[in-house]
Amino acid sequence: MDARPACPSHEHLDRLIADELSGPEQSAVEDHVESCPRCQQILEHLTRASYAQWQLSETDEGIGHTPATPYLDPLRDQPPQRMRADSRPFRLLSMPETSPGGDPDGAWPELPGYEVVDVLGRGGMGVVCKARQQKLNRWVALKMLRGGRYAEPEQRARFQAEAWAVAQLRHPNIVQIYEVGDNAGQPYLVLELVEGGSLAQKLPGGVWPAQPAAQLVETVARAAQFAHQHGVIHRDLKPANILLESVATTIDHGVRTTEYASIPKIADFGLAKKLDADLGQTSTGILVGTPGYMAPEQAEGRSHDVGPATDVHALGVILYELLTGRPPYQGASMLQTLEQVRCHEPVPPRRLQPRVPRDLETICLKCLHKEPRHRYTSAEHLAEDLWRFRNGKPIQARPAGLVEQGWKWARRRPALAALLVVSVAACVALGIEDQRYKARLEQALEQTRNQRDRADANLQFARDAVDRTVSKITEEPRLKEADFYKLRHDLLTYMVPFYLEFVKQEQTDPKLAAERAQAFSRLGSVRDDMGEKEKAVTEYEQARAIFAQLAADFPDRPEYCQGLVTVHDNMGTVLRELGKRPEAEAAYREALKIAARLAANSPTVVDYRLALANSYNNLARLLHDLGRHGQSEAAYSESLKIQRQLVADFPRVPAYRLALSKTCSNLGLLARALASISTLPS
């Protein structure tokens, strides 16, 4: 079994809450806490003890385990038992992509009737081996649970769930199960062997043509529809779980030739859900799936909303990745990716690859709609629309106009269309010439739009690349150590000209002006990180002026006000570090005023509530430095009220709990300071 890293001590968790850990230590402890339920509970208890007046009132769920579920051969007649809903809170349940072969962990027991010859892949829960079934003399895939008889009950339950789900499904595009067994406490599955690799291995660095991409997703969609009709939702469709079987076909055109085609097969039903019962034994609030391929209802932990539309969303993600060479949601961390899935609209595929047909883009974006009811109502409807696209017929994703239907009809019947044109040519000569002129004009306009979209996409790609590079430099714990300070400073200095290039041009378009303001703000952060505080204030002031003008010109666009909040908060922090406390207080109070207005106007937008809590915290710290402890305590209290409500609304988001812990700790430090002052002799 894999060795799990030791949990940090209570002292380290106390120091994490108090913000007393060094950069590398803090990063390591935070990474561990996000994946460790035990440490999360300890952190909650420490939070309660930090300041009795602000003690949390919620009741935490305990960590429970279910007894091992026995393996039964007649899986078709007995679905697996449910696991306790209170087991392992704060977990992201996903089936890791298997790594290529190698020896399994430890010596696997010999299985009667099978000869294991190789390891095909290894994931977080199981190992898949290539084996020969001696009795039938055929090659099979042998999947064994890592840990054997010592595997946790939850792993055994999910292993049995996969066996039960696959046993219901007999379809040419779903990997078949041959046998389920248990040898001396070692559970195993015998599955169909597919040796063509996975779709994930065919994707890196390549963009698929429209027709092959549509045909592959259509085939997978029909297989998913078959599973849905039998009551099984996959919940983890992604390229790594689509295996490709190479099939040879002999064609005789005077000369016999052999061509090879790849037939996709859906694999790995370890996170499957039955429509009337959860095979994965998950409860509301637990995230199930792979972040980049989740639907919004999965990313929000709404397991009761997971259904066929969830798999349709995943199919849309796969189609998007085939057409553009990248997934639609790709954050720098798991939490950022989940946030994109929940709140951000994907960039239309044609902006990244202008050659993508508009109809196929329409189909793809319909699959990726945030609301399940606005996606295709079934995987079959998606497959039918892809078939229509491949055969040149109007798709159903949007109403097709008469001109569009006529054009597609002409493409399907070119001879009849040509005869019709010749028959009416004498009567409509002038009209035809006019239409030709309009067609040429439309073509020129379309080319101009495509060039503009391509330029915008390239510029956005360049900005994202620079932002990711700067984030990597500023967030890398090792570069924060004293030995690497000069290297870190040199790297940031190297990135400054890129931002200077972005902010050169004045922009009248609101979107481009906002991006210019963001570039100024990012440049201010880089200057601050380099120790150039005065220059950082200058860059922030440039960003503030642009955002302020945009907010005044477009009062119905709250994102400009949100940009103002961020700039004022960052500028206030730099001014505070420069010792300019009155100016810092003015900046913090301006950020607080705007953030409060945003949160009041849109109370359901989480980002506005987070920004308001952060502004209260910034002001509270400054007031504490100024010795105005009563005002500082009031500001901390307002922040605490917002953060406690966020934890109540989203109990499975560790970041909100950690922020709440730090605010409670700050209140505790303030209370101790006030107590010390009160005991001084007058």
Wavefront OBJ file of the C-alpha trace (Angstrom):
o trace
v 0.000 0.000 0.000
v 1.170 3.622 -0.673
v 2.679 5.337 2.369
v 0.616 8.362 3.392
v 2.521 11.487 4.537
v 2.433 12.116 8.275
v -0.081 14.673 9.512
v 1.313 17.989 10.831
v 1.399 18.474 14.589
v -1.182 20.531 16.496
v 1.505 23.184 16.925
v 1.922 23.460 13.133
v -1.853 23.772 12.684
v -1.952 26.490 15.378
v 0.813 28.369 13.560
v -1.031 27.946 10.236
v -4.128 29.661 11.698
v -1.965 32.455 13.122
v -0.097 32.986 9.807
v 3.232 32.258 11.526
v 4.596 29.575 9.173
v 7.293 30.299 6.605
v 6.402 30.212 2.899
v 7.484 26.583 2.156
v 6.055 25.278 5.461
v 2.725 27.052 4.931
v 2.363 25.695 1.365
v 3.128 22.137 2.493
v 0.695 22.244 5.451
v -2.118 23.861 3.384
v -1.723 21.230 0.631
v -1.959 18.456 3.244
v -4.987 19.962 5.033
v -6.970 20.266 1.761
v -6.740 16.480 1.254
v -6.877 15.229 4.866
v -10.308 14.992 6.617
v -8.667 14.320 9.991
v -6.620 17.533 9.913
v -9.667 19.512 8.752
v -11.583 18.391 11.844
v -8.630 19.234 14.110
v -8.424 22.651 12.453
v -12.110 23.232 13.178
v -11.594 22.345 16.881
v -8.593 24.680 17.106
v -10.706 27.420 15.543
v -13.397 26.970 18.169
v -10.814 27.300 20.949
v -9.094 30.401 19.518
v -11.709 32.887 20.716
v -14.606 31.744 22.861
v -16.827 34.722 22.027
v -16.751 33.759 18.330
v -16.952 30.016 18.823
v -18.433 28.148 15.847
v -21.862 26.733 16.513
v -22.134 24.147 13.734
v -21.916 20.429 14.395
v -19.272 18.627 12.313
v -19.773 15.278 10.755
v -17.659 12.439 12.084
v -15.393 10.258 10.043
v -16.965 6.866 9.702
v -16.246 3.649 7.847
v -18.518 1.002 6.493
v -17.987 -2.685 6.910
v -16.557 -4.536 3.928
v -19.162 -5.441 1.334
v -19.017 -9.107 0.291
v -18.390 -9.914 -3.380
v -21.186 -11.910 -4.995
v -21.171 -13.468 -8.436
v -24.819 -12.743 -9.337
v -24.112 -9.020 -9.614
v -26.986 -8.440 -12.029
v -29.502 -9.265 -9.293
v -27.909 -7.475 -6.329
v -26.712 -3.858 -6.524
v -24.086 -2.848 -3.933
v -25.153 -1.591 -0.524
v -24.994 2.128 0.238
v -22.138 3.397 2.323
v -22.696 5.754 5.250
v -23.250 9.305 4.090
v -20.994 10.660 6.847
v -17.865 8.833 5.726
v -14.871 10.925 4.673
v -16.179 14.489 4.403
v -14.322 17.095 2.308
v -13.174 14.533 -0.313
v -12.949 14.844 -4.075
v -13.811 11.422 -5.449
v -12.223 10.779 -8.833
v -10.744 7.839 -10.650
v -7.095 8.764 -11.411
v -5.789 8.162 -14.883
v -3.740 4.994 -15.005
v -0.006 5.234 -15.459
v 1.821 2.954 -17.891
v 3.029 -0.445 -16.893
v 5.545 -1.637 -14.380
v 5.474 -4.125 -11.569
v 2.463 -3.994 -9.272
v 2.906 -2.969 -5.666
v 4.201 -6.092 -4.004
v 3.753 -9.653 -5.264
v 0.252 -10.314 -6.583
v -1.208 -13.700 -5.724
v -1.454 -16.237 -8.482
v -4.997 -16.485 -9.774
v -6.126 -19.970 -10.723
v -6.843 -20.212 -14.429
v -5.007 -16.982 -15.405
v -1.429 -16.286 -16.431
v -0.443 -12.666 -15.696
v 2.177 -11.462 -18.194
v 2.333 -7.660 -17.894
v 1.054 -4.590 -16.063
v -0.935 -2.298 -18.371
v -1.554 0.576 -15.975
v -1.840 1.607 -12.385
v -4.239 4.107 -10.829
v -5.102 5.312 -7.350
v -7.408 2.358 -6.572
v -6.403 -0.575 -8.781
v -3.829 -2.158 -11.035
v -4.739 -3.475 -14.511
v -2.730 -6.413 -15.851
v -2.654 -8.245 -19.140
v -3.371 -11.932 -18.590
v -4.163 -15.080 -20.544
v -7.274 -16.990 -19.545
v -5.946 -20.512 -19.807
v -9.224 -22.379 -20.113
v -10.462 -20.341 -23.108
v -6.940 -19.415 -24.330
v -7.829 -15.725 -24.723
v -6.209 -12.496 -23.612
v -8.058 -10.466 -20.980
v -7.552 -7.414 -18.761
v -7.280 -8.347 -15.099
v -8.137 -5.497 -12.701
v -7.098 -5.984 -9.073
v -7.742 -3.807 -6.033
v -4.575 -2.293 -4.623
v -4.043 -3.314 -1.035
v -5.798 -6.662 -1.475
v -7.415 -7.886 1.692
v -6.182 -4.737 3.490
v -8.072 -2.363 1.182
v -10.409 0.099 2.871
v -14.127 -0.705 2.890
v -14.854 2.334 0.706
v -12.440 1.052 -1.964
v -14.038 -2.391 -1.871
v -17.506 -0.861 -2.194
v -16.467 1.174 -5.242
v -14.727 -1.845 -6.770
v -17.929 -3.849 -6.399
v -19.937 -0.891 -7.747
v -17.897 -0.898 -10.955
v -18.445 -4.642 -11.369
v -22.185 -4.297 -10.795
v -22.508 -1.405 -13.252
v -20.548 -3.043 -16.090
v -22.387 -6.333 -15.568
v -25.637 -4.621 -16.597
v -24.281 -3.394 -19.924
v -23.710 -5.462 -23.081
v -22.753 -3.033 -25.834
v -20.032 -3.049 -28.513
v -18.753 0.341 -27.344
v -18.577 -0.486 -23.634
v -15.753 -2.584 -22.213
v -17.272 -5.949 -21.277
v -16.862 -7.823 -17.998
v -16.223 -11.561 -18.083
v -15.853 -12.537 -14.446
v -15.821 -11.192 -10.872
v -13.827 -13.030 -8.237
v -12.062 -12.959 -4.914
v -8.895 -14.966 -4.425
v -7.674 -15.236 -0.825
v -9.097 -11.806 -0.011
v -7.854 -10.216 -3.246
v -10.844 -8.896 -5.263
v -10.451 -8.871 -9.034
v -12.388 -8.254 -12.233
v -11.807 -9.963 -15.571
v -12.521 -7.503 -18.384
v -12.326 -7.341 -22.149
v -8.772 -6.490 -23.280
v -8.560 -3.333 -25.434
v -4.981 -2.819 -26.611
v -5.287 0.294 -28.779
v -4.583 2.737 -25.924
v -6.840 5.483 -24.629
v -8.158 8.604 -26.326
v -6.054 10.658 -23.893
v -2.909 9.223 -25.503
v -4.070 10.479 -28.935
v -4.841 14.045 -27.828
v -1.653 15.851 -26.681
v -0.564 18.524 -29.123
v -3.117 17.717 -31.814
v -6.410 19.090 -33.128
v -8.848 16.641 -34.712
v -10.669 17.400 -37.976
v -14.378 18.111 -37.528
v -15.756 14.920 -39.122
v -13.650 12.342 -37.183
v -14.212 14.250 -33.926
v -17.994 14.333 -34.452
v -18.094 10.649 -35.397
v -16.121 9.541 -32.322
v -18.262 11.560 -29.892
v -21.427 10.367 -31.640
v -20.357 6.742 -31.105
v -19.532 7.330 -27.438
v -22.816 9.226 -26.958
v -24.824 6.257 -28.254
v -22.981 3.966 -25.831
v -23.666 6.398 -22.973
v -27.356 6.473 -23.974
v -27.414 2.659 -23.750
v -26.021 2.875 -20.211
v -28.579 5.549 -19.286
v -31.433 3.378 -20.591
v -30.198 0.656 -18.233
v -30.145 3.081 -15.306
v -26.373 3.744 -15.113
v -24.741 7.214 -15.174
v -20.952 7.096 -15.704
v -20.049 10.419 -13.964
v -16.379 10.318 -15.049
v -16.368 10.350 -18.849
v -13.018 11.696 -20.062
v -10.414 10.786 -22.718
v -8.522 8.525 -20.286
v -11.699 6.422 -19.807
v -12.332 5.954 -23.543
v -10.253 3.082 -24.894
v -9.618 2.629 -28.614
v -9.732 -0.803 -30.229
v -7.929 -1.118 -33.574
v -9.952 -3.129 -36.100
v -8.541 -4.207 -39.477
v -10.793 -4.060 -42.561
v -9.860 -5.573 -45.941
v -10.942 -3.475 -48.935
v -10.769 -4.740 -52.513
v -10.599 -2.041 -55.220
v -8.786 -4.229 -57.704
v -5.943 -4.377 -55.179
v -6.597 -5.828 -51.744
v -5.627 -3.400 -49.018
v -6.038 -3.430 -45.260
v -7.230 -0.351 -43.395
v -7.385 0.118 -39.633
v -10.141 1.900 -37.733
v -10.300 2.781 -34.028
v -13.498 1.781 -32.239
v -14.051 3.708 -28.960
v -15.135 1.812 -25.849
v -16.207 3.361 -22.540
v -14.247 1.993 -19.577
v -13.929 2.484 -15.814
v -17.370 2.680 -14.199
v -15.851 3.051 -10.707
v -17.790 6.284 -10.059
v -21.002 5.172 -11.770
v -24.397 6.091 -10.343
v -27.667 4.238 -10.736
v -30.568 6.551 -11.560
v -32.467 5.455 -8.461
v -29.438 4.778 -6.227
v -25.830 5.988 -5.927
v -23.425 3.167 -6.851
v -20.574 5.382 -5.685
v -22.041 5.747 -2.197
v -21.694 9.532 -2.207
v -23.772 12.096 -0.390
v -24.643 15.690 -1.167
v -21.591 17.961 -0.915
v -18.961 15.403 -1.941
v -17.352 16.134 -5.307
v -17.315 13.139 -7.659
v -15.371 13.070 -10.904
v -12.348 14.660 -12.567
v -12.372 18.489 -12.118
v -11.748 19.479 -15.758
v -14.517 17.174 -17.029
v -17.124 17.770 -14.311
v -20.487 19.358 -14.934
v -21.380 22.367 -12.727
v -23.751 20.237 -10.642
v -20.816 17.918 -9.847
v -18.448 20.798 -9.073
v -21.008 22.147 -6.571
v -21.507 18.746 -4.922
v -25.207 18.571 -5.873
v -25.311 14.778 -6.258
v -29.129 14.767 -6.410
v -28.947 16.785 -9.665
v -26.538 14.364 -11.350
v -28.200 12.542 -14.252
v -27.879 11.858 -17.995
v -27.244 15.573 -18.646
v -24.068 15.251 -16.537
v -22.616 12.714 -18.978
v -23.782 14.915 -21.889
v -21.706 17.767 -20.419
v -18.639 15.499 -20.228
v -19.153 14.498 -23.870
v -19.207 18.200 -24.745
v -15.886 18.683 -22.918
v -14.360 15.791 -24.889
v -15.664 17.225 -28.188
v -14.266 20.660 -27.249
v -10.839 19.138 -26.510
v -10.815 17.232 -29.814
v -11.656 20.397 -31.771
v -9.298 22.842 -30.001
v -6.510 20.711 -28.540
v -7.256 21.857 -24.973
v -10.068 21.362 -22.437
v -12.515 24.249 -21.885
v -11.726 24.532 -18.159
v -8.042 24.663 -17.237
v -7.124 26.453 -14.020
v -3.734 26.665 -12.318
v -5.086 24.505 -9.460
v -7.936 22.109 -8.796
v -9.957 24.801 -6.977
v -9.502 27.276 -9.846
v -10.605 24.629 -12.341
v -13.728 23.888 -10.272
v -14.469 27.622 -10.087
v -14.245 27.861 -13.883
v -16.608 24.904 -14.244
v -19.139 26.541 -11.906
v -19.004 30.174 -13.026
v -17.093 30.777 -16.260
v -18.322 30.308 -19.817
v -15.909 28.449 -22.101
v -14.177 30.318 -24.909
v -16.079 29.464 -28.137
v -14.057 26.859 -30.090
v -13.930 29.039 -33.217
v -11.978 31.703 -31.358
v -9.224 29.153 -30.757
v -9.591 27.265 -34.049
v -11.384 29.389 -36.681
v -11.769 26.359 -38.982
v -14.236 24.676 -36.620
v -17.656 24.614 -38.365
v -20.238 26.868 -36.730
v -22.777 24.043 -36.388
v -20.294 21.841 -34.556
v -19.416 24.757 -32.269
v -23.145 25.217 -31.568
v -23.517 21.527 -30.667
v -20.457 21.655 -28.414
v -21.569 24.796 -26.545
v -25.083 23.412 -26.037
v -23.531 20.413 -24.240
v -21.504 22.774 -22.017
v -24.450 24.863 -20.820
v -24.309 25.504 -17.076
v -27.952 24.511 -16.562
v -28.679 20.794 -17.196
v -32.154 21.607 -18.599
v -30.579 23.687 -21.391
v -28.315 20.872 -22.587
v -29.445 18.036 -24.830
v -32.197 16.156 -23.022
v -30.395 12.866 -23.640
v -27.162 11.487 -25.040
v -29.219 10.073 -27.913
v -30.349 13.564 -28.954
v -26.711 14.682 -28.930
v -25.750 11.694 -31.091
v -28.563 12.451 -33.542
v -27.453 16.084 -33.895
v -23.870 14.966 -34.539
v -25.184 12.573 -37.200
v -27.083 15.438 -38.825
v -23.933 17.546 -38.859
v -21.851 14.769 -40.413
v -24.445 14.257 -43.133
v -24.853 17.946 -43.998
v -28.340 18.341 -42.544
v -29.582 21.233 -40.381
v -28.894 20.557 -36.723
v -31.548 20.829 -34.005
v -29.434 22.775 -31.514
v -30.784 26.056 -32.938
v -33.465 26.944 -35.481
v -32.071 26.909 -39.017
v -33.237 29.758 -41.321
v -34.520 29.251 -44.851
v -31.224 30.389 -46.386
v -29.238 27.961 -44.247
v -31.572 25.063 -45.015
v -31.405 25.846 -48.731
v -27.608 25.964 -48.657
v -27.367 22.611 -46.937
v -29.913 21.160 -49.362
v -27.789 22.396 -52.278
v -24.696 20.762 -50.821
v -26.507 17.424 -50.540
v -28.023 17.626 -54.081
v -25.584 19.656 -56.236
v -26.905 18.399 -59.613
v -30.523 19.292 -58.862
v -29.457 22.649 -57.455
v -27.477 23.455 -60.618
v -30.492 22.536 -62.817
v -32.717 24.844 -60.776
v -30.253 27.735 -61.127
v -30.075 27.293 -64.935
v -33.883 27.204 -65.208
v -34.397 30.604 -63.568
v -31.168 32.334 -64.703
v -32.854 34.368 -67.459
v -35.446 35.807 -65.060
v -33.196 36.732 -62.172
v -29.934 37.817 -63.860
v -29.855 41.162 -62.075
v -30.803 39.547 -58.770
v -28.015 36.999 -59.135
v -25.442 39.712 -59.757
v -26.685 41.545 -56.695
v -26.447 38.369 -54.643
v -22.917 37.765 -55.885
v -21.902 41.196 -54.748
v -23.492 40.640 -51.339
v -21.829 37.253 -51.105
v -18.418 38.757 -51.823
v -19.081 41.484 -49.281
v -20.195 38.940 -46.678
v -17.116 36.842 -47.389
v -14.860 39.870 -46.883
v -16.637 40.710 -43.629
v -16.351 37.116 -42.462
v -12.632 37.096 -43.193
v -12.235 40.334 -41.246
v -14.168 38.897 -38.289
v -12.081 35.722 -38.379
v -8.838 37.690 -38.429
v -10.011 39.828 -35.515
v -11.112 36.761 -33.527
v -7.782 35.082 -34.244
v -5.846 38.185 -33.148
v -7.933 38.485 -29.947
v -7.407 34.795 -29.187
v -3.642 35.069 -29.735
v -3.411 38.150 -27.521
v -5.458 36.470 -24.802
v -3.284 33.361 -25.046
v -0.136 35.482 -24.678
v -1.533 37.312 -21.635
v -2.605 34.060 -20.000
v 0.854 32.579 -20.609
v 2.572 35.573 -18.987
v 0.121 35.528 -16.032
v 0.693 31.794 -15.467
v 4.469 32.259 -15.587
v 4.400 35.135 -13.082
v 2.065 33.155 -10.785
v 4.442 30.194 -10.900
v 7.391 32.435 -9.989
v 5.614 34.269 -7.145
v 3.930 31.170 -5.664
v 6.877 28.721 -5.881
v 7.919 28.154 -2.225
v 11.547 27.379 -3.068
v 12.013 30.731 -4.832
v 10.939 32.518 -1.630
v 14.004 31.196 0.219
v 16.911 33.575 0.789
v 19.294 31.597 -1.431
v 17.022 32.067 -4.435
v 16.036 35.714 -3.884
v 18.250 37.065 -6.682
v 16.996 34.411 -9.132
v 13.388 35.236 -8.217
v 14.035 38.969 -8.633
v 15.728 38.421 -12.019
v 12.846 36.275 -13.290
v 10.271 38.886 -12.320
v 12.406 41.633 -13.880
v 12.432 39.619 -17.094
v 8.596 39.487 -17.116
v 8.061 43.261 -16.612
v 8.569 44.245 -20.324
v 5.765 41.905 -21.356
v 3.283 43.805 -19.174
v 4.673 47.126 -20.355
v 3.945 46.007 -23.919
v 0.353 45.086 -22.976
v -0.388 48.518 -21.463
v 1.134 50.640 -24.260
v -1.918 51.085 -26.450
v -4.845 53.260 -25.429
v -8.144 51.408 -25.931
v -11.643 52.729 -26.558
v -13.316 49.322 -26.610
v -14.546 48.608 -23.018
v -13.405 44.978 -23.022
v -9.889 45.850 -24.212
v -9.711 48.793 -21.812
v -10.592 46.467 -18.922
v -7.858 44.044 -20.012
v -5.398 46.959 -20.076
v -6.426 47.876 -16.519
v -5.881 44.249 -15.464
v -2.406 44.377 -17.017
v -1.585 47.539 -14.991
v -2.862 45.814 -11.838
v -0.801 42.693 -12.513
v 2.265 44.857 -13.191
v 1.682 46.559 -9.843
v 1.697 43.146 -8.124
v 4.980 42.238 -9.848
v 6.550 45.568 -8.806
v 5.395 44.944 -5.237
v 6.886 41.444 -5.247
v 10.191 42.897 -6.495
v 10.260 45.413 -3.630
v 9.575 48.409 -5.901
v 6.763 49.738 -3.720
v 6.551 53.291 -5.102
v 6.398 52.019 -8.690
v 3.731 49.514 -7.608
v 1.565 52.383 -6.317
v 1.964 54.172 -9.667
v 0.846 51.086 -11.635
v -2.125 50.531 -9.304
v -3.136 54.177 -9.749
v -3.180 53.683 -13.546
v -5.404 50.613 -13.148
v -7.670 52.473 -10.709
v -8.200 55.367 -13.140
v -9.214 53.048 -16.004
v -11.572 50.942 -13.874
v -13.134 54.076 -12.360
v -13.879 55.497 -15.819
v -15.337 52.173 -17.009
v -17.515 51.892 -13.889
v -18.838 55.421 -14.475
v -19.513 54.814 -18.190
v -21.075 51.366 -17.716
v -22.832 51.258 -14.306
v -24.600 48.003 -15.285
v -21.276 46.128 -15.574
v -20.355 45.043 -12.011
v -17.054 43.452 -13.084
v -15.544 46.946 -13.453
v -16.483 47.782 -9.856
v -15.014 44.442 -8.766
v -11.744 45.406 -10.479
v -11.793 48.678 -8.527
v -12.174 46.781 -5.238
v -9.141 44.598 -5.976
v -6.971 47.550 -7.032
v -7.886 49.655 -3.954
v -7.183 46.717 -1.604
v -3.805 45.975 -3.209
v -2.834 49.657 -3.277
v -3.826 50.036 0.381
v -1.587 47.119 1.361
v 1.437 48.639 -0.440
v 0.779 52.070 1.132
v 0.533 50.422 4.547
v 3.929 48.765 4.021
v 5.378 52.143 2.961
v 4.189 53.612 6.270
v 1.600 55.853 4.571
v -1.193 54.814 6.876
v -3.719 57.637 6.217
v -3.500 56.994 2.478
v -3.771 53.248 3.114
v -6.916 53.742 5.225
v -8.506 55.871 2.492
v -7.814 53.137 -0.105
v -9.176 50.372 2.153
v -12.354 52.338 2.946
v -12.980 53.025 -0.747
v -12.596 49.292 -1.492
v -14.979 48.504 1.377
v -17.619 50.974 0.130
v -17.629 49.528 -3.408
v -17.529 45.909 -2.209
v -20.473 46.495 0.139
v -22.528 47.941 -2.720
v -21.726 44.959 -4.970
v -22.619 42.420 -2.274
v -25.873 44.224 -1.455
v -26.948 44.365 -5.117
v -26.002 40.738 -5.866
v -26.100 38.781 -2.572
v -25.911 35.387 -4.336
v -22.578 36.094 -6.068
v -19.916 34.409 -3.927
v -17.007 36.462 -5.328
v -18.594 39.721 -4.106
v -19.085 38.333 -0.602
v -15.466 37.114 -0.519
v -14.220 40.524 -1.656
v -16.253 42.276 1.067
v -14.888 39.978 3.790
v -11.334 40.552 2.534
v -11.810 44.345 2.569
v -13.042 44.228 6.184
v -9.991 42.118 7.143
v -7.547 44.534 5.476
v -9.095 47.534 7.231
v -9.173 45.680 10.564
v -5.434 44.924 10.413
v -4.594 48.557 9.644
v -6.828 49.842 12.466
v -5.106 47.400 14.837
v -1.723 48.852 13.805
v -3.069 52.367 14.455
v -4.182 51.356 17.971
v -7.881 51.850 17.203
v -8.784 48.472 18.668
v -12.529 49.012 19.005
v -12.901 49.850 15.328
v -10.607 46.963 14.427
v -12.745 44.516 16.398
v -15.911 45.803 14.684
v -14.359 45.297 11.230
v -13.198 41.778 12.132
v -16.710 40.989 13.374
v -18.270 42.015 10.049
v -15.772 39.840 8.167
v -16.484 36.917 10.492
v -20.235 37.228 9.893
v -19.746 36.959 6.111
v -17.273 34.062 6.334
v -19.463 32.039 8.704
v -22.348 32.365 6.252
v -20.073 31.210 3.394
v -19.067 28.126 5.398
v -22.738 27.420 6.117
v -23.635 27.784 2.427
v -20.630 25.798 1.139
v -19.560 23.408 3.935
v -17.392 21.309 1.605
v -15.044 24.096 0.450
v -11.895 23.924 2.655
v -10.655 27.379 1.572
v -13.664 29.081 3.209
v -13.045 27.213 6.467
v -9.360 28.164 6.445
v -10.195 31.862 5.896
v -12.728 31.681 8.744
v -10.074 30.108 10.988
v -7.627 32.931 10.299
v -10.223 35.620 11.056
v -11.116 33.895 14.340
v -7.417 33.744 15.188
v -6.979 37.467 14.443
v -9.918 38.247 16.731
v -8.308 36.121 19.412
v -5.002 37.996 19.085
v -6.875 41.310 19.297
v -8.731 40.149 22.425
v -5.457 39.166 24.106
v -3.958 42.561 23.215
v -6.950 44.364 24.739
v -6.697 42.181 27.850
v -3.004 43.047 28.221
v -3.737 46.760 27.910
v -6.484 46.582 30.530
v -4.089 45.059 33.107
v -1.494 47.840 32.772
v -1.309 50.190 35.797
v -3.031 53.517 35.188
l 1 2 3 4 5 6 7 8 9 10 11 12 13 14 15 16 17 18 19 20 21 22 23 24 25 26 27 28 29 30 31 32 33 34 35 36 37 38 39 40 41 42 43 44 45 46 47 48 49 50 51 52 53 54 55 56 57 58 59 60 61 62 63 64 65 66 67 68 69 70 71 72 73 74 75 76 77 78 79 80 81 82 83 84 85 86 87 88 89 90 91 92 93 94 95 96 97 98 99 100 101 102 103 104 105 106 107 108 109 110 111 112 113 114 115 116 117 118 119 120 121 122 123 124 125 126 127 128 129 130 131 132 133 134 135 136 137 138 139 140 141 142 143 144 145 146 147 148 149 150 151 152 153 154 155 156 157 158 159 160 161 162 163 164 165 166 167 168 169 170 171 172 173 174 175 176 177 178 179 180 181 182 183 184 185 186 187 188 189 190 191 192 193 194 195 196 197 198 199 200 201 202 203 204 205 206 207 208 209 210 211 212 213 214 215 216 217 218 219 220 221 222 223 224 225 226 227 228 229 230 231 232 233 234 235 236 237 238 239 240 241 242 243 244 245 246 247 248 249 250 251 252 253 254 255 256 257 258 259 260 261 262 263 264 265 266 267 268 269 270 271 272 273 274 275 276 277 278 279 280 281 282 283 284 285 286 287 288 289 290 291 292 293 294 295 296 297 298 299 300 301 302 303 304 305 306 307 308 309 310 311 312 313 314 315 316 317 318 319 320 321 322 323 324 325 326 327 328 329 330 331 332 333 334 335 336 337 338 339 340 341 342 343 344 345 346 347 348 349 350 351 352 353 354 355 356 357 358 359 360 361 362 363 364 365 366 367 368 369 370 371 372 373 374 375 376 377 378 379 380 381 382 383 384 385 386 387 388 389 390 391 392 393 394 395 396 397 398 399 400 401 402 403 404 405 406 407 408 409 410 411 412 413 414 415 416 417 418 419 420 421 422 423 424 425 426 427 428 429 430 431 432 433 434 435 436 437 438 439 440 441 442 443 444 445 446 447 448 449 450 451 452 453 454 455 456 457 458 459 460 461 462 463 464 465 466 467 468 469 470 471 472 473 474 475 476 477 478 479 480 481 482 483 484 485 486 487 488 489 490 491 492 493 494 495 496 497 498 499 500 501 502 503 504 505 506 507 508 509 510 511 512 513 514 515 516 517 518 519 520 521 522 523 524 525 526 527 528 529 530 531 532 533 534 535 536 537 538 539 540 541 542 543 544 545 546 547 548 549 550 551 552 553 554 555 556 557 558 559 560 561 562 563 564 565 566 567 568 569 570 571 572 573 574 575 576 577 578 579 580 581 582 583 584 585 586 587 588 589 590 591 592 593 594 595 596 597 598 599 600 601 602 603 604 605 606 607 608 609 610 611 612 613 614 615 616 617 618 619 620 621 622 623 624 625 626 627 628 629 630 631 632 633 634 635 636 637 638 639 640 641 642 643 644 645 646 647 648 649 650 651 652 653 654 655 656 657 658 659 660 661 662 663 664 665 666 667 668 669 670 671 672 673 674 675 676 677 678 679 680 681 682
